[in-house]
Every structure is written in C-alpha cells, then in structure tokens.
C-alpha cells in the first residue's frame, strides 16, 4: 500500500514481476515513459527493464506485487 505522497523508487528489474492495482490511482514510469494506473490494471515488468510507481490522488494506492 502506498499512502498519499509515497512511491516505489525507479529501479532495474531482475525477474518477472506483476503489479496488480487494487484501488487508488498512481503513475508508473517504465523505461523512461510515464503512464497512469488505476484499479483493475495489471502491469508486467520484465528482467532488464526499469520502473517505479508513485501514488497520486487522495486515497491510498493499494497494490499486489507478484514475482
């Protein structure tokens, strides 16, 4: 869970990872490109890619991350 104003810093991914957005809104940066995320989204990150995620909006960004 990311509270208002919090983030997962931009980093290099070493294995497959999926971010499931449960509720709230955010902005993901992947390989230098930014895009919005919201409830119902699933984002796959692959080894060798870089990404980060920040919470936006008034409510917590609730996520499940699987490896």
C-alpha positions in Angstrom: 0.0 0.0 0.0 1.3 3.4 -1.0 0.0 6.3 1.2 -0.5 9.8 -0.4 2.9 11.2 -1.4 4.7 7.8 -1.3 6.4 5.9 -4.1 8.5 2.9 -5.1 11.7 4.3 -6.5 12.8 3.8 -10.1 14.9 0.7 -10.2 16.2 -2.1 -12.5 14.1 -5.3 -12.6 15.9 -8.6 -12.3 13.0 -11.0 -12.7 9.4 -11.0 -14.0 7.1 -9.0 -11.7 3.4 -8.1 -12.0 1.8 -5.1 -10.3 -1.9 -5.5 -9.7 -3.7 -2.3 -8.9 -6.5 -3.0 -6.4 -7.6 0.6 -5.6 -6.5 4.2 -5.9 -4.5 5.9 -8.7 -0.9 6.2 -9.5 1.7 6.9 -12.1 4.2 4.4 -13.3 7.4 5.1 -15.1 8.7 2.3 -17.2 11.9 2.5 -19.3 11.6 6.3 -19.2 7.9 6.5 -20.2 5.2 7.7 -17.7 1.6 6.4 -17.7 -1.3 6.5 -15.3 -2.5 3.4 -13.4 -5.8 2.6 -11.7 -7.9 -0.1 -10.1 -8.1 -3.2 -12.4 -4.7 -2.6 -14.1 -2.0 -5.3 -14.2 1.5 -4.2 -15.3 4.2 -6.8 -16.2 7.8 -5.8 -15.7 10.4 -7.9 -17.4 14.1 -8.6 -16.4 16.3 -5.8 -17.7 13.5 -3.1 -17.6 13.5 -0.2 -15.2 10.4 1.1 -13.4 9.0 3.0 -10.5 5.5 3.7 -9.2 4.1 6.7 -7.3 0.8 7.2 -5.6 -1.4 10.1 -7.0 -4.8 11.2 -5.8 -6.4 11.5 -2.4 -6.7 7.8 -1.5 -4.0 5.1 -0.8 -2.8 3.2 -3.8 -3.4 -0.5 -2.9 -1.3 -2.9 -4.9 -0.3 -6.6 -5.0 3.1 -7.4 -6.4 3.9 -10.9 -7.5 7.3 -12.3 -8.6 
